[in-house]
């Protein structure tokens, strides 16, 4: 493997990520069972880890092929999750997210973990409140982000815009779909319960 000249290192619990001197090559090694290394679409086996550094890509094309990373201004890690903040003020997160520490808006989009990096919709919650109050949407330029054991915090500059940021629209659509799935599941459970009640009533009568 070609030698990596490291410019920045960030360690979580049982894993480490490193950024090379070009600030476009990102690698991780250590434990990966909760998506800490952000390099696979499939859920790793419990307790899995790697000694060899694996490349981490922030973006993929529609065919699943990794795209070269943009310039990364900062990396940071929490207990079992990480962030990459780009020079353009965009932030990507991956890893364990059951407590909402990935900042993706909906419990890691129905999963407890993200096994590939996902761009954070930094203004989703802010815009949800603003739109309810009749105000226009804003976009965020993230300036700093860091993770704790099972929480995270960031500093961002907000700017009013004419239309809702694309990533906010995606999360809003995911929220809508999730609510529809939960409502459909609840209806199925209620119908099944009603059928069971009818069957029990018939047995009692007989």
N, C-alpha and C positions, 0 to 999 in steps of 0.2 A: 504493500500500500504506500502511496506517495506520502511523504512527510507533511504533517499539518503544522503550520506556524500559527499558534494560538494567540488571539488578541483579547478574548474574554472567556471566562469560565463561570458557570453557575451550577450549583449543586442542590439537589433536593434530598429526600430521604431515600437512600439506596440507589441513586442514579445521578448522572452528571450530563450536562450539555455544554458544548464548547463552540465558539465562533472563531473562524480563521481570520488571518490578517486582511483578506479582501473584504471581509464582513458580508460575504454572500454565501459562504459554505458553512453549514451548521451540522453538527454531529452530536450523537448521544450514545452513552453506554451505561450499563448497569441494569437495574430491574426494569421490566417493560410490561408486566402483566396488567397494569391499569392504564396503558397508553402513554406512559411517561416519556417514551422516546419518539412518539409521533411518526412512525414510519410504516405502519401496516394497516390495511383496511380491516383485516380479520382480527378478532380478539385473541391475544396471545394466551397460552396455557397458564394456569395459576402458578405463580412463583417463577415464571420465565425471566431470563436475563441474558445479557450478552457482554462478553469481555471486549469484543472488537467494536470500535466506533462505527455507528451506522449513520448514513446521511439522512438529514431531516429536510424535507421540502415543504414550503408553505403553500404552494399552489400546484394544481394538477390540471391538465387539459381535459376536454370532454371524454377522451379515451382512457383516462387514468394515468397518463404519462406525466411524470414530474416536470415542472417548469423551473428554470433557473431562478433562484431566490433573488428578490430585490435587495438593495443594500439595507442591512440590518443595523439599526442604531444602538440597540440594547437587547440583551437577553436576561431573563430572570426566572427563578423557579420557586415554587412553594413546596409543600410536603410531597405531593405526587403529581404535580401539574407544572406547566411551564408557559412562558410567554416569549414571543419575539416581536419587538417593536421596530417597525421599518423607519427608514429615513423620511418617508412621506407622512408619518404620523398614523399609520395603520398598525393594528395589533392582532396577532394570531395567538390562539391558545390551544392547548391539548393536554391530555392526561385525565386524571381522576376529577370528576365534576359533580358528584352526587350532592354536594352542599351548595352548588351554584357558583363555585369559585372560578369557573372558566368564563363567566360573563357572556354566555351565548344566548341568554334570554329564556330558554325553556329546558331546564334540567338536561343539558347536553343534547337537546333535540330528541328526547325520549330515551336516551341511554345514560347510564351513570358515568361513562367515560367517552372521551374522544380519542380514537386511535390514530387519526390524522389531524394536523392543524386546521383550524377553522378561524376565519376572520371574525373578530368580535364586533357585534353590532353595538358599539359603545353608547349610542344615544337611544336605544330602543325604549328603555324605561322612561327616559326624559321626554321623548317625543310622545309616548303614550299619555303622559300627564298633560303635556302641552296641548295636544289635539283635543283632549277631553275639555280643556279650559278654553278652547277656541283660539289658541295661539298657533302660529306657524311653526313648522319643523326646524330643527337645527342639525348641523353635522358637527362631528368632533375631530379635532386633531389631537391625538393622544401624545402627551409629552413624557409621561413616566408611568410605569406599571410594575407592581411587585406582588409576590404571593407569600402567604403565610402557611400555616399547617393545613388548614381547610378553608381559607378565605383569601381574598385578594383586594387590592386597592389600586386606583389609577388617578392620574391628574390629566385633564384634557382641556383644550381651548374650544369653546363652542361658538359656532357662527350660524346665524339665521340663513336658511336656504328656501327656495321656492317649492321644492318637492321633497318628499320623504326619501332619505338615503336608501339605496337599493338593498343593503343588508338588513335594514329595519323592515322593509317590505317583505323580505324573505322570512324573517322571524315571525312577523305578524301572520303570514300565511300558514306557517308551521303551527302557530298557536291555534289558529282557526281549525286546521285539520285535526289537531290533537283533541280539541274540544268536541268536534264532530264525532271522532272515534270513541271518545269516552261516553258521549251521549248515546251513541248506537249500542255500545256495550251494555250500558245501564238499561236501555230498553229491552235488549235481549234477556238480561237477567230478570227483569220484572216480568216479562212474558213467560219465561221458564218457571218462575215462582208461581205465577197464576195457574199454569198448567199443572204444577205439582199440587197446588191447593185443591184444584178441581178433582184430580185423581184421588187425593186423600178423602175428600168429601164423598165420593162415590163408594170407596171402600167402607167408610163408616156406615153409609146407608145400607149397603149389602149385608 
